[in-house]
Amino acid sequence: MEKEKVWEWRGRYEPNAVVLDGGSWSLELEYGGKAIRSSGTNAYPSDEDVTVATTMIPTAVFNKFREAVGGLVGKETFP
């Protein structure tokens, strides 16, 4: 969580333009006295600045987070 700056993620990620197809995600996490709620529809935290949204394609930082969660829950990749 620290390495991928998950604690700094915005509360909501949305694209700047209308996107009619894609996916949504949400995260609620509490650990070590920290808590975060974050979600997105067709947008993800940017690799360069997690407070900025990127659209449509999950970013490397988001995919690393998914892989870490998958490791914790015993799945190779977490949907």
C-alpha positions as CSV (number, residue, x, y, z in Angstrom):
1,M,0.0,0.0,0.0
2,E,2.8,2.4,0.8
3,K,4.9,1.6,-2.3
4,E,1.9,2.2,-4.7
5,K,0.8,5.2,-2.7
6,V,-2.7,3.7,-2.2
7,W,-3.3,5.9,0.9
8,E,-3.0,8.9,-1.4
9,W,-5.6,7.7,-4.0
10,R,-8.5,10.1,-4.6
11,G,-12.0,9.3,-3.4
12,R,-13.3,9.0,-7.0
13,Y,-11.8,8.6,-10.5
14,E,-13.8,9.5,-13.5
15,P,-12.9,10.2,-17.1
16,N,-13.0,13.7,-18.5
17,A,-15.1,12.5,-21.5
18,V,-18.2,10.4,-21.7
19,V,-17.3,6.7,-22.0
20,L,-20.2,4.3,-22.7
21,D,-18.2,1.1,-22.3
22,G,-15.7,0.0,-19.7
23,G,-15.5,-1.0,-16.1
24,S,-15.9,0.2,-12.5
25,W,-14.0,-0.6,-9.3
26,S,-14.1,0.3,-5.6
27,L,-11.8,-0.1,-2.7
28,E,-12.4,0.2,1.1
29,L,-9.3,-0.5,3.1
30,E,-8.3,-0.1,6.8
31,Y,-4.9,-1.1,8.0
32,G,-2.5,0.1,10.7
33,G,-4.7,3.0,11.7
34,K,-5.1,4.2,8.1
35,A,-8.3,4.0,6.0
36,I,-9.2,4.8,2.5
37,R,-12.3,4.6,0.2
38,S,-11.7,5.0,-3.5
39,S,-13.6,4.1,-6.6
40,G,-13.6,4.7,-10.4
41,T,-15.6,4.2,-13.5
42,N,-13.5,4.0,-16.7
43,A,-10.7,5.8,-14.8
44,Y,-7.7,4.8,-12.6
45,P,-5.0,6.4,-10.6
46,S,-2.2,7.7,-12.9
47,D,1.3,6.1,-12.6
48,E,2.9,9.5,-12.4
49,D,0.6,11.1,-9.8
50,V,-2.0,8.9,-8.1
51,T,-4.2,12.0,-7.5
52,V,-4.7,12.3,-11.3
53,A,-7.1,10.1,-13.2
54,T,-6.3,8.3,-16.4
55,T,-9.0,6.7,-18.5
56,M,-10.1,3.3,-19.9
57,I,-7.0,1.2,-19.4
58,P,-5.9,0.2,-15.9
59,T,-2.5,1.8,-15.1
60,A,0.6,-0.1,-13.9
61,V,0.2,1.2,-10.3
62,F,-3.4,-0.1,-10.3
63,N,-2.4,-3.4,-11.8
64,K,0.4,-3.8,-9.1
65,F,-2.3,-3.1,-6.5
66,R,-4.6,-5.8,-8.0
67,E,-1.7,-8.3,-8.1
68,A,-0.9,-7.6,-4.4
69,V,-4.5,-8.2,-3.4
70,G,-4.6,-11.3,-5.5
71,G,-1.6,-12.6,-3.6
72,L,-3.4,-12.0,-0.3
73,V,-6.6,-13.7,-1.3
74,G,-4.8,-16.6,-3.1
75,K,-5.6,-15.7,-6.7
76,E,-3.0,-15.1,-9.4
77,T,-4.9,-12.1,-10.6
78,F,-7.7,-10.2,-8.9
79,P,-10.5,-9.2,-11.2
